[in-house]
Structures are given as C-alpha cells and as structure tokens.
Amino acid sequence: MESSESAASSESPARVLVIAHKTAATQPLLDAVRQRAQRSPSRFTLLVTNTARGLHKVVDPEDQAASEAKIVIERAVPALSEAAGAPVEGIVGDSDPVAAVQDAINLNDFDEVIISTLSARLSRWLRLDLPSKVSGMGLPVTTVTPGDAAGGG
C-alpha cells in the first residue's frame, strides 16, 4: 500500500534500535514497540548481544553465542514485527552490550534506542548502567523492564 503523497519523501521513518536478549519477546517490549510505532513512522532493528557462557567465554565465544543470539532473533522477530506493523530486522552484536550498541549506531543511522532488560535485581545491563552509557552516545533512550507490563513500575 504505497501512497503517492509527499509524506514519505519529506519525512523518512525514525530508525529505532531495540537491544534485548532474554526479554526480546516479552509483552512489555512488544507494548513499547507498538506504542513507538503508533507515534510516528518508524523502522525497528533488534540487536541481540553475542553472549558467551562457561568455557565458551574462553574457547570460542564468537561461534557458540552467535547461534544462541540467532535463535533469540528467530523467536522474537515475528512478534516484534507484528507489534511494529512492519518487518523488523535482527542483528547479532558484540558480547559487550555497550560495544554492540556503539557498533550498531556507527554502522546504521539510528535515531533512538529502546533497551529491554530484566528487572533491576537481575539485570547485568542495569548494573553496567547501559541506559546512561547509550544516552551518552547522543540518542534518546527508553528502558523497558518486565515490571513495565501493566503501566506500573
């Protein structure tokens, strides 16, 4: 459904980077993506960090974790695409979430970031202060945690 109106040429969609791992297909994130998509035209990219566990941290973190990240992407992208009302791209990033976001921002022109993470008690990303570090990269950041589901938190 394309329109011949000049809206598409005068205002390109906002590029929104969504970084998530364990929370990639949770309802609070889907709600946040749906709400963002309703605000204005936007395109979403899901970034899943390449997280190595156990001996794979030492032996070969790249190979092992990439397959886990790809599984997360395969499971989350359909639900995120439905919430966004358009296809969502999935990419695997560095195991360091700050480096992963920085790489993604450097390679693509993102306008804003949504960080979906576990609750403050469990989240390594919040302990790393990922939202502030990403905000320091010059982009607006929205942080979504499981407690955000019912509008409370």
Backbone as a chain_set.jsonl record, in Angstrom:
{"seq": "MESSESAASSESPARVLVIAHKTAATQPLLDAVRQRAQRSPSRFTLLVTNTARGLHKVVDPEDQAASEAKIVIERAVPALSEAAGAPVEGIVGDSDPVAAVQDAINLNDFDEVIISTLSARLSRWLRLDLPSKVSGMGLPVTTVTPGDAAGGG", "coords": {"N": [[0.827, -1.19, 0.0], [1.263, 1.689, -1.137], [1.536, 5.191, -1.056], [1.047, 8.081, -3.068], [1.537, 10.472, -2.007], [3.518, 13.187, -0.67], [4.45, 12.716, 1.857], [6.071, 10.537, 2.52], [8.499, 11.162, 1.3], [9.185, 13.564, 2.47], [9.401, 13.078, 5.154], [11.313, 10.779, 6.519], [11.12, 7.494, 7.967], [11.684, 7.119, 11.488], [14.61, 5.599, 12.721], [14.826, 2.967, 14.814], [16.662, 1.42, 17.262], [16.493, -1.595, 18.896], [17.564, -3.108, 21.713], [17.962, -6.216, 23.126], [17.798, -9.324, 24.947], [17.222, -11.789, 26.777], [14.714, -10.765, 27.178], [13.561, -10.347, 24.726], [11.144, -11.071, 23.452], [9.131, -10.345, 25.152], [6.084, -9.188, 26.713], [6.114, -6.449, 27.744], [8.114, -5.252, 26.109], [7.064, -5.669, 23.544], [4.765, -4.096, 23.784], [5.968, -1.572, 24.11], [7.243, -1.248, 21.629], [5.004, -1.294, 19.95], [3.656, 1.015, 20.849], [5.58, 2.963, 20.195], [5.671, 2.699, 17.421], [3.149, 3.6, 16.783], [3.291, 6.299, 17.357], [4.802, 7.693, 15.366], [5.997, 7.313, 11.96], [8.222, 4.581, 11.768], [11.168, 2.486, 11.75], [12.316, -0.607, 12.847], [15.082, -2.252, 14.404], [16.25, -5.175, 15.768], [18.686, -5.788, 18.092], [20.689, -8.282, 19.284], [22.788, -9.316, 21.802], [25.879, -11.081, 21.594], [26.203, -13.351, 23.589], [28.447, -15.117, 25.508], [28.86, -18.159, 27.362], [30.089, -19.932, 30.244], [32.778, -22.166, 29.487], [32.92, -21.339, 26.876], [33.356, -18.652, 26.855], [36.049, -18.45, 26.971], [37.102, -20.349, 25.149], [35.768, -20.274, 22.438], [34.024, -17.822, 21.992], [32.694, -16.428, 19.964], [31.547, -18.231, 17.982], [29.804, -19.982, 19.473], [27.965, -18.322, 20.95], [26.787, -16.781, 18.968], [25.032, -18.484, 17.667], [23.131, -18.893, 19.668], [22.189, -16.275, 19.97], [21.094, -15.908, 17.436], [18.961, -17.676, 17.548], [17.378, -16.419, 19.475], [16.725, -14.118, 18.023], [15.299, -15.281, 15.853], [13.058, -16.218, 17.22], [11.968, -13.905, 18.357], [11.617, -11.88, 16.378], [9.238, -12.275, 14.678], [7.061, -11.646, 16.462], [7.799, -9.066, 17.273], [7.73, -7.776, 14.798], [5.036, -7.925, 14.229], [4.055, -6.303, 16.299], [5.245, -3.901, 15.577], [4.091, -3.415, 13.172], [5.34, -3.719, 10.806], [8.081, -5.237, 8.985], [10.755, -6.329, 11.1], [14.183, -6.005, 11.45], [16.794, -8.251, 12.366], [19.811, -8.342, 14.196], [23.04, -9.581, 15.199], [25.109, -8.692, 17.858], [28.184, -7.522, 19.432], [29.541, -9.155, 22.398], [29.808, -7.46, 24.541], [27.532, -5.235, 25.694], [27.589, -2.41, 25.486], [29.557, -1.925, 23.543], [28.322, -3.325, 21.478], [26.015, -1.779, 20.956], [27.229, 0.634, 20.272], [28.655, -0.135, 17.952], [26.472, -0.83, 16.292], [25.177, 1.649, 16.071], [27.168, 3.125, 14.822], [27.332, 1.801, 12.356], [24.81, 2.039, 11.279], [22.282, 4.501, 10.793], [20.825, 5.238, 13.436], [18.071, 6.677, 15.212], [17.042, 6.59, 17.725], [16.974, 4.602, 20.782], [15.752, 1.605, 22.186], [15.989, -0.079, 25.135], [15.631, -3.238, 26.311], [15.41, -5.009, 29.183], [16.123, -7.21, 31.982], [14.601, -7.177, 35.287], [15.651, -4.716, 37.728], [16.892, -6.031, 39.84], [17.952, -8.321, 38.691], [19.293, -7.615, 36.37], [22.162, -7.409, 34.455], [22.802, -5.504, 32.611], [21.644, -3.174, 33.638], [23.166, -2.908, 35.941], [25.573, -2.35, 34.728], [24.972, 0.131, 33.918], [23.912, 0.62, 31.387], [21.752, 2.081, 30.056], [22.398, 4.837, 30.612], [24.95, 5.004, 29.495], [24.422, 4.546, 26.779], [22.736, 6.666, 26.283], [24.586, 8.678, 26.533], [25.759, 8.509, 24.087], [24.404, 10.153, 22.522], [21.781, 9.664, 21.726], [18.21, 9.456, 22.192], [16.933, 7.405, 24.813], [14.916, 4.689, 25.724], [14.016, 2.705, 28.408], [12.972, -0.547, 29.054], [11.525, -2.772, 31.293], [10.549, -5.963, 32.83], [8.665, -5.257, 34.808], [7.228, -3.216, 33.678], [4.935, -3.969, 32.424], [2.148, -3.603, 33.141], [1.854, -0.918, 33.023], [2.853, 0.051, 35.3], [5.55, 0.487, 37.655]], "CA": [[0.0, 0.0, 0.0], [2.063, 2.896, -1.209], [0.797, 6.413, -1.343], [1.836, 8.989, -3.894], [1.706, 11.734, -1.287], [4.911, 13.524, -0.407], [4.798, 12.46, 3.26], [7.184, 9.587, 2.594], [9.753, 11.788, 0.909], [9.539, 14.681, 3.341], [9.715, 12.594, 6.496], [11.663, 9.363, 6.499], [10.814, 6.886, 9.263], [12.719, 7.1, 12.523], [15.277, 4.298, 12.857], [14.843, 2.647, 16.241], [17.433, 0.239, 17.636], [15.97, -2.279, 20.076], [18.546, -4.063, 22.213], [17.322, -7.139, 24.06], [18.265, -10.705, 24.863], [16.231, -12.655, 27.416], [13.408, -10.1, 27.161], [13.32, -9.946, 23.339], [9.764, -11.293, 23.006], [8.246, -10.171, 26.3], [4.974, -8.264, 26.479], [6.462, -5.032, 27.905], [8.841, -4.777, 24.934], [6.108, -5.619, 22.431], [3.933, -2.905, 24.017], [6.786, -0.375, 23.858], [7.43, -1.153, 20.176], [3.699, -0.933, 19.39], [3.42, 2.432, 21.17], [6.513, 3.788, 19.411], [5.246, 2.63, 16.024], [1.927, 4.396, 16.643], [3.618, 7.729, 17.49], [5.23, 8.232, 14.08], [6.61, 6.263, 11.135], [9.5, 4.121, 12.316], [11.704, 1.184, 11.354], [12.953, -1.196, 14.021], [16.108, -3.281, 14.266], [16.526, -5.864, 17.025], [20.085, -6.134, 18.329], [20.854, -9.269, 20.351], [24.218, -9.456, 22.085], [26.515, -12.365, 21.378], [26.594, -13.661, 24.959], [29.123, -16.407, 25.72], [28.687, -18.708, 28.706], [31.003, -21.0, 30.654], [34.059, -22.287, 28.798], [32.872, -20.668, 25.574], [33.914, -17.307, 27.032], [37.477, -18.564, 26.742], [37.42, -21.173, 23.995], [35.347, -19.7, 21.171], [32.771, -17.13, 22.287], [32.027, -15.962, 18.748], [30.732, -19.257, 17.354], [28.768, -20.505, 20.346], [26.933, -17.37, 21.32], [26.087, -16.288, 17.795], [23.9, -19.367, 17.39], [22.116, -18.591, 20.683], [21.615, -14.972, 19.622], [20.26, -16.094, 16.237], [17.72, -18.325, 17.993], [16.593, -15.355, 20.109], [16.211, -13.287, 16.931], [14.276, -16.05, 15.132], [11.843, -16.322, 18.05], [11.419, -12.587, 18.709], [11.31, -11.004, 15.229], [7.841, -12.291, 14.239], [6.214, -10.906, 17.411], [8.168, -7.648, 17.192], [7.242, -7.279, 13.511], [3.587, -7.729, 14.382], [3.866, -5.125, 17.157], [5.706, -2.717, 14.84], [3.277, -3.233, 11.982], [6.249, -3.773, 9.658], [9.184, -6.164, 9.27], [11.837, -5.918, 11.993], [15.449, -6.653, 11.125], [17.51, -8.756, 13.531], [21.264, -8.402, 14.045], [23.8, -10.064, 16.35], [26.159, -7.737, 18.199], [29.278, -7.878, 20.331], [29.104, -9.637, 23.709], [29.751, -6.286, 25.406], [26.371, -4.51, 25.191], [27.949, -1.03, 25.132], [30.234, -2.022, 22.245], [27.333, -3.771, 20.489], [25.193, -0.619, 20.599], [28.089, 1.593, 19.579], [28.875, -0.673, 16.604], [25.229, -0.721, 15.535], [24.943, 3.069, 15.802], [28.18, 3.555, 13.847], [27.07, 1.186, 11.057], [23.469, 2.429, 10.817], [21.887, 5.806, 11.316], [19.682, 5.12, 14.334], [17.604, 7.93, 15.793], [16.745, 6.356, 19.135], [17.258, 3.245, 21.251], [14.929, 1.007, 23.242], [16.729, -1.14, 25.827], [14.754, -4.137, 27.042], [16.281, -5.77, 30.08], [15.498, -7.827, 33.148], [14.355, -6.268, 36.401], [16.86, -4.136, 38.316], [17.517, -7.013, 40.717], [18.606, -9.367, 37.904], [19.867, -7.123, 35.127], [23.574, -7.03, 34.349], [22.836, -4.27, 31.82], [21.384, -2.03, 34.523], [24.355, -2.764, 36.804], [26.584, -1.69, 33.885], [24.424, 1.449, 33.602], [23.8, 0.676, 29.931], [20.93, 3.195, 29.549], [23.139, 6.106, 30.669], [26.06, 4.958, 28.537], [23.849, 4.707, 25.44], [22.27, 8.052, 26.246], [25.797, 9.463, 26.326], [26.113, 8.435, 22.67], [23.66, 11.211, 21.859], [20.459, 9.26, 21.257], [17.217, 9.242, 23.252], [16.867, 6.012, 25.234], [13.78, 4.22, 26.514], [14.357, 1.435, 29.046], [11.79, -1.351, 29.332], [11.792, -3.931, 32.132], [9.334, -6.747, 32.995], [7.696, -4.566, 35.664], [6.524, -2.185, 32.93], [3.83, -4.568, 31.679], [0.827, -3.05, 33.437], [1.949, 0.525, 33.106], [3.42, 0.415, 36.596], [6.944, 0.07, 37.643]], "C": [[0.867, 1.247, 0.0], [1.187, 4.065, -1.584], [1.681, 7.323, -2.177], [2.049, 10.332, -3.213], [3.162, 11.944, -0.899], [5.342, 13.251, 1.036], [6.013, 11.536, 3.366], [8.509, 10.25, 2.257], [10.165, 12.902, 1.858], [9.924, 14.22, 4.745], [10.026, 11.109, 6.448], [11.409, 8.795, 7.894], [11.994, 6.968, 10.228], [13.294, 5.69, 12.583], [15.461, 4.022, 14.338], [15.613, 1.348, 16.458], [16.851, -0.323, 18.92], [17.026, -3.275, 20.506], [17.879, -4.896, 23.31], [18.013, -8.486, 23.952], [17.186, -11.585, 25.466], [14.825, -12.062, 27.353], [12.952, -9.743, 25.751], [11.883, -10.14, 22.869], [8.778, -11.137, 24.156], [7.199, -9.093, 26.019], [5.346, -6.796, 26.7], [7.221, -4.463, 26.702], [7.904, -4.669, 23.737], [5.206, -4.392, 22.566], [4.701, -1.629, 23.7], [6.995, -0.164, 22.358], [6.125, -0.715, 19.517], [3.416, 0.563, 19.627], [4.326, 3.342, 20.357], [6.098, 3.833, 17.95], [4.003, 3.488, 15.783], [2.203, 5.898, 16.708], [3.979, 8.376, 16.169], [5.857, 7.105, 13.268], [7.989, 5.877, 11.679], [9.86, 2.752, 11.763], [12.513, 0.656, 12.524], [13.989, -2.239, 13.628], [16.353, -3.861, 15.65], [17.996, -6.246, 17.065], [20.143, -7.091, 19.512], [22.346, -9.464, 20.555], [24.647, -10.91, 21.983], [27.076, -12.846, 22.715], [27.197, -15.047, 25.098], [28.945, -16.854, 27.169], [29.764, -19.764, 28.974], [32.33, -20.979, 29.92], [34.082, -21.565, 27.459], [33.38, -19.228, 25.657], [35.399, -17.317, 26.683], [37.785, -19.237, 25.41], [37.051, -20.502, 22.677], [34.02, -18.972, 21.343], [31.995, -16.722, 21.043], [31.059, -17.01, 18.192], [29.559, -19.681, 18.225], [27.641, -19.512, 20.561], [26.157, -16.855, 20.123], [24.888, -17.174, 17.494], [22.784, -19.132, 18.409], [21.417, -17.274, 20.352], [20.696, -15.094, 18.414], [18.938, -16.76, 16.59], [16.811, -17.294, 18.645], [15.95, -14.481, 19.032], [15.085, -14.006, 16.193], [12.971, -16.119, 15.902], [11.178, -14.962, 18.255], [10.941, -11.764, 17.519], [9.853, -11.09, 14.766], [6.909, -11.487, 15.163], [6.516, -9.41, 17.369], [7.663, -7.027, 15.885], [5.741, -7.023, 13.57], [3.309, -6.477, 15.217], [4.218, -3.84, 16.418], [4.827, -2.415, 13.631], [4.106, -3.239, 10.706], [7.376, -4.748, 10.003], [10.256, -5.535, 10.166], [13.075, -6.701, 11.598], [16.097, -7.131, 12.422], [18.997, -8.821, 13.249], [21.896, -8.904, 15.339], [24.934, -9.086, 16.591], [27.198, -8.327, 19.126], [28.742, -8.373, 21.678], [29.042, -8.511, 24.742], [28.605, -5.411, 24.898], [26.664, -3.057, 24.804], [28.614, -1.011, 23.757], [29.25, -2.426, 21.152], [26.476, -2.606, 20.017], [26.024, 0.384, 19.808], [28.36, 1.146, 18.137], [27.632, -0.479, 15.738], [24.945, 0.73, 15.145], [25.921, 3.573, 14.742], [27.887, 3.013, 12.445], [25.745, 1.635, 10.443], [23.119, 3.767, 11.446], [20.655, 5.687, 12.204], [19.368, 6.471, 14.947], [17.311, 7.804, 17.281], [16.96, 4.892, 19.475], [16.224, 2.841, 22.298], [15.755, -0.125, 23.823], [15.717, -1.957, 26.616], [15.626, -5.049, 27.879], [15.479, -6.382, 31.216], [15.279, -6.781, 34.234], [15.681, -5.819, 37.019], [17.615, -5.153, 39.18], [18.352, -8.024, 39.929], [19.45, -8.859, 36.742], [21.331, -6.716, 35.225], [23.68, -5.705, 33.59], [22.558, -3.041, 32.68], [22.546, -1.82, 35.482], [25.49, -2.083, 36.042], [26.193, -0.248, 33.55], [24.337, 1.668, 32.091], [22.917, 1.827, 29.437], [21.657, 4.542, 29.559], [24.272, 6.139, 29.656], [25.561, 5.139, 27.11], [23.339, 6.135, 25.262], [23.44, 8.999, 25.981], [26.293, 9.429, 24.887], [25.288, 9.427, 21.847], [22.283, 10.835, 21.344], [19.492, 9.142, 22.43], [17.075, 7.749, 23.536], [15.601, 5.772, 26.048], [14.197, 2.883, 27.101], [13.07, 0.721, 29.437], [12.217, -2.544, 30.183], [10.489, -4.698, 32.346], [8.267, -6.08, 33.857], [6.889, -3.522, 34.945], [5.239, -2.692, 32.272], [2.492, -3.882, 31.917], [0.873, -1.541, 33.589], [2.504, 0.986, 34.436], [4.882, 0.068, 36.614], [7.632, 0.724, 38.726]], "O": [[1.163, 1.794, 1.062], [0.221, 3.931, -2.334], [2.902, 7.342, -2.019], [2.671, 11.229, -3.782], [3.938, 10.992, -0.812], [6.486, 13.528, 1.397], [6.882, 11.743, 4.213], [9.532, 9.935, 2.863], [11.355, 13.16, 2.036], [10.683, 14.896, 5.44], [9.123, 10.278, 6.348], [11.473, 9.521, 8.886], [13.153, 6.894, 9.82], [12.557, 4.707, 12.506], [16.165, 4.754, 15.034], [15.259, 0.306, 15.905], [16.728, 0.389, 19.917], [17.357, -4.192, 19.754], [17.319, -4.37, 24.271], [18.726, -8.755, 22.986], [16.32, -12.08, 24.745], [13.843, -12.797, 27.466], [12.05, -8.921, 25.588], [11.442, -9.431, 21.964], [7.703, -11.737, 24.135], [7.409, -8.205, 25.193], [4.929, -5.953, 25.906], [6.995, -3.316, 26.317], [7.948, -3.685, 22.999], [4.915, -3.723, 21.574], [4.155, -0.709, 23.092], [6.933, 0.965, 21.873], [6.133, 0.137, 18.628], [2.993, 1.276, 18.718], [3.884, 4.387, 19.879], [6.164, 4.884, 17.314], [3.83, 4.04, 14.696], [1.429, 6.689, 16.168], [3.524, 9.48, 15.872], [6.21, 6.062, 13.819], [8.808, 6.737, 12.005], [8.997, 1.969, 11.366], [13.303, 1.387, 13.122], [13.814, -2.995, 12.673], [16.632, -3.124, 16.597], [18.491, -6.943, 16.179], [19.701, -6.756, 20.611], [23.082, -9.742, 19.609], [23.876, -11.832, 22.25], [28.281, -12.761, 22.952], [26.527, -16.046, 24.834], [28.888, -16.031, 28.083], [30.276, -20.4, 28.053], [32.94, -19.924, 29.746], [35.153, -21.218, 26.961], [33.787, -18.652, 24.648], [35.939, -16.336, 26.173], [38.619, -18.762, 24.64], [37.935, -20.192, 21.878], [32.989, -19.461, 20.881], [30.765, -16.675, 21.068], [29.887, -16.713, 17.959], [28.426, -19.73, 17.747], [26.473, -19.85, 20.365], [24.978, -16.524, 20.252], [23.834, -16.672, 17.105], [21.608, -19.168, 18.047], [20.194, -17.175, 20.445], [19.642, -14.46, 18.367], [17.906, -16.444, 15.998], [15.604, -17.29, 18.4], [14.768, -14.146, 19.121], [14.036, -13.416, 15.935], [11.894, -16.083, 15.307], [9.951, -14.879, 18.319], [9.962, -11.027, 17.634], [9.266, -10.047, 14.479], [6.063, -10.732, 14.684], [5.604, -8.584, 17.421], [7.218, -5.879, 15.874], [5.243, -6.035, 13.032], [2.43, -5.684, 14.879], [3.569, -2.811, 16.608], [4.82, -1.293, 13.126], [3.635, -2.815, 9.65], [7.6, -5.051, 11.175], [10.611, -4.367, 10.009], [13.02, -7.92, 11.431], [15.961, -6.483, 13.461], [19.412, -9.297, 12.192], [21.367, -8.687, 16.429], [25.637, -8.693, 15.66], [27.101, -9.479, 19.548], [27.616, -8.047, 22.055], [28.296, -8.608, 25.716], [28.685, -4.892, 23.785], [26.042, -2.532, 23.88], [28.278, -0.185, 22.909], [29.331, -1.93, 20.028], [26.235, -2.455, 18.819], [25.571, 0.916, 18.795], [28.3, 1.956, 17.213], [27.722, -0.024, 14.598], [24.523, 1.005, 14.022], [25.547, 4.354, 13.867], [28.162, 3.688, 11.453], [25.583, 1.61, 9.223], [23.618, 4.108, 12.518], [19.55, 6.004, 11.766], [20.252, 7.296, 15.174], [17.331, 8.796, 18.01], [17.109, 4.048, 18.591], [15.868, 3.625, 23.177], [16.176, -1.028, 23.101], [15.026, -1.428, 27.487], [16.474, -5.772, 27.356], [14.293, -6.093, 31.381], [15.721, -5.639, 34.108], [16.708, -6.475, 36.845], [18.845, -5.129, 39.236], [19.352, -8.529, 40.439], [20.248, -9.615, 36.187], [21.694, -5.808, 35.972], [24.545, -4.882, 33.89], [23.162, -1.988, 32.477], [22.882, -0.681, 35.805], [26.275, -1.334, 36.624], [26.982, 0.499, 32.973], [24.644, 2.747, 31.585], [23.295, 2.5, 28.478], [21.54, 5.309, 28.603], [24.529, 7.168, 29.032], [26.209, 5.817, 26.313], [23.502, 6.73, 24.198], [23.289, 10.003, 25.285], [27.15, 10.226, 24.506], [25.454, 9.529, 20.631], [21.673, 11.603, 20.601], [19.894, 8.773, 23.534], [17.095, 6.93, 22.618], [15.261, 6.548, 26.941], [14.681, 2.015, 26.375], [12.19, 1.305, 30.068], [13.164, -3.249, 29.834], [9.418, -4.155, 32.077], [7.077, -6.32, 33.652], [5.948, -2.975, 35.521], [4.53, -1.917, 31.628], [1.771, -3.608, 30.958], [-0.001, -0.957, 34.23], [2.616, 2.188, 34.679], [5.394, -0.572, 35.695], [8.832, 0.518, 38.909]]}, "num_chains": 1, "name": "protein.A"}
